[in-house]
Amino acid sequence: MKILLCAVGSHGDVLPAVALGQALQRRGHAPQLFANAAFEPLARAAGLPFTATGRAADMADALSNPDATDARKGLALLAQGVLRSATQGYPLLCQAHEAGRTLVVGTSLAWSARLLSETHGTPGAVLHLAPSWLRSAHRAPSLGPLGHLAGAPRWLKRWAFGLMDRRLLDPLFTTPFNALRARLGLAPVQRCFDAWMHQADCVLGLFPDWFAPRQPDWPVALQLTGFPLDTPEADVPLPDDAAAFLAAGSAPVLVTGGTANASSHALFASAIEACRLNRQRALLLTQDARQLPDTLPAGMAHFRYLPLRRLLPRVATVVHHGGIGTTAQALQAGVPQLIRPMGFDQFDNAGRAQALGVARTLPTGRHAPAALARLLRMPDRDPTWRTRCAELARQAAASQGVAAACDAILQMRRAAALTAPRSPADQ
């Protein structure tokens, strides 16, 4: 089968698609990755054919924009990127499509994949990397610091979702997307982030039910596969300088704001001072060194990028933004987490990790170094925290998210009765 994999988002959104592509390739199929040009080196290193759906400069500009972490302005930037990707990606998918032997798979915001399914009748799958994409009037996802309105009646949660769509999401996303659909001769959709988000031949949640238990009003067709931890990073060794730093002393605190963040100056400053107060070593991970002071205290080091799969088992605690990829990798490594969410799925991921007993959520805004220093000492003073981390690490290590997702995608092909011959791996 020819399988068109479409990913929209940051490094953490693209890595699972690359892992799926490699696994499908091993099963004898022909995957092709469609993503921003910034990810071409990642795809090439993984041995995947690649097609750029946008310029690397556009992504760099969006990530460096100070509005990226603002609740409303950041959402507007995201909407522009999603619509640009759909507009540029759709004709490229049409060129790659071969009738009778093509499947299309897209992450939550890869709407070009949805367009191809509708215009060409191509069987399509949607990958939801985080549970916050799934609305529920029972356990609603946390979309901000106010939490998920646990005590609110269900009718109020449904009303809140409708209000959010009408006032915020539909003007930014649905209206311009419907203009694109009209140009393609497709009927308009209602509330892109409601039921339409899950209307596909195959709907996958790439997380386990112990992290996000299935809710009664989630889509019936939704399949939970587990975390896609078998990413291309799994076999990448740490660079010599990073390995040398780790070997030179006690396990450090890891501080990272994620690859899609360039505005964590305050968090890094507080974490650096907190580690200095605790006399703890620190490893600072960011691709934008402008977030750091010119000179770091002794026992601290900065790296632009390191593979988390190899790094996390060797740190004492991780302070991070709450992206689903970092959260899942920390769960697998069994390392305590301090999470400072900024937007999108991060509040929900942080709340779920805290409820599981493996994380503490930092409030938004500034963090007093003395208070953060006390939190960094807690895992050693509270043995139940590390015990709980070890328990969930065993569960996370058993995750077969990539293999389960591949099985579901290929089952979609069989259900669609496409004519391409089955590879031996599918027999």
Protein Blocks (a to p, Z undefined) as FASTA:
>chain_A
ZZddddeddfklmmmmmmmmmmmmmnopacdddddfklmmmmmmnopacddfbdfklmmm
mmmpmklmgmklmmmmmmmmmmmmmmmmmmmmmmmpcghiaccdddfklmklmmmmmmno
pacddddfbfklpgcfklgcdfbfnonolmpcfklmmmmmmmmmmmmmmmmmmmmmmmmm
mmnopacdehjllmmmmgcfbdcddbdfklmgcdfkbcfklccebjafbcfklmmccdfk
lmmmmmnmccdddddebjkbcblmmmmmmmmmmmmmnopacddddfblklpcfbdcehia
cdfbdcfklmmmmcfbdcdehiaklmmmmmmnopacddddfbhjlmmmmmmmmmnopacc
ddehjddfklmmmmmmmmmmmmmlmmmmmmmmmmmmmpckkmmmmmmmmmmmmmnopabd
cdfklZZ
